[in-house]
Amino acid sequence: VVMLKFNPVCYVHVFVLGMLLARLRVLLDKKAVAAGPVDSFRNPWTVALQFVAPLGYLFLILVFSVEGFEAKLWGYKLSARLSVLLPFQAMVLFGLAGLPSLPLPLFSLAFSKLDFLENYSYAVYVFQFLCYALWPQTGLVNV
């Protein structure tokens, strides 16, 4: 399993999802511009995008913290990442990115204040594997 975790072939689905999300942003942007004034909340796309990232985070919190929504119900580890967690990751990415012609959603605007942390992302990525090795296997939250 460790070899699979670091093999790039196992992350082709994430790459494909990213490409599909980029294409979806371009297509939906045209519809959003045609739907009404882009700088107003009267545009339904502006209102809808306010809820995409928070709902994605909410579903991820439910999967990891509520006993009835355990990822083990849908498969074990790698298959759960492919089937269950990937759509929620897509919601978070799409909700934080927004559409090019519309103003940023309020949620992503609030978190854009943390952009200075981007320089530390690789260190956090490496550090998470150390934490994973030390994480206790008890309780409801189990990585």
HELIX and SHEET records of a PDB file:
HELIX    1   1 VAL A    2  LYS A    5  1                                   4    
HELIX    2   2 PRO A    8  TYR A   11  5                                   4    
HELIX    3   3 VAL A   12  ALA A   35  1                                  24    
HELIX    4   4 PRO A   44  SER A   65  1                                  22    
HELIX    5   5 GLU A   67  PHE A   69  5                                   3    
HELIX    6   6 ALA A   71  LEU A   73  5                                   3    
HELIX    7   7 LEU A   78  ALA A   80  1                                   3    
HELIX    8   8 ARG A   81  LEU A   85  3                                   5    
HELIX    9   9 LEU A   86  ALA A   97  1                                  12    
HELIX   10  10 LEU A  106  PHE A  111  1                                   6    
HELIX   11  11 SER A  112  TYR A  120  5                                   9    
HELIX   12  12 SER A  121  LEU A  134  1                                  14    
END                                                                             
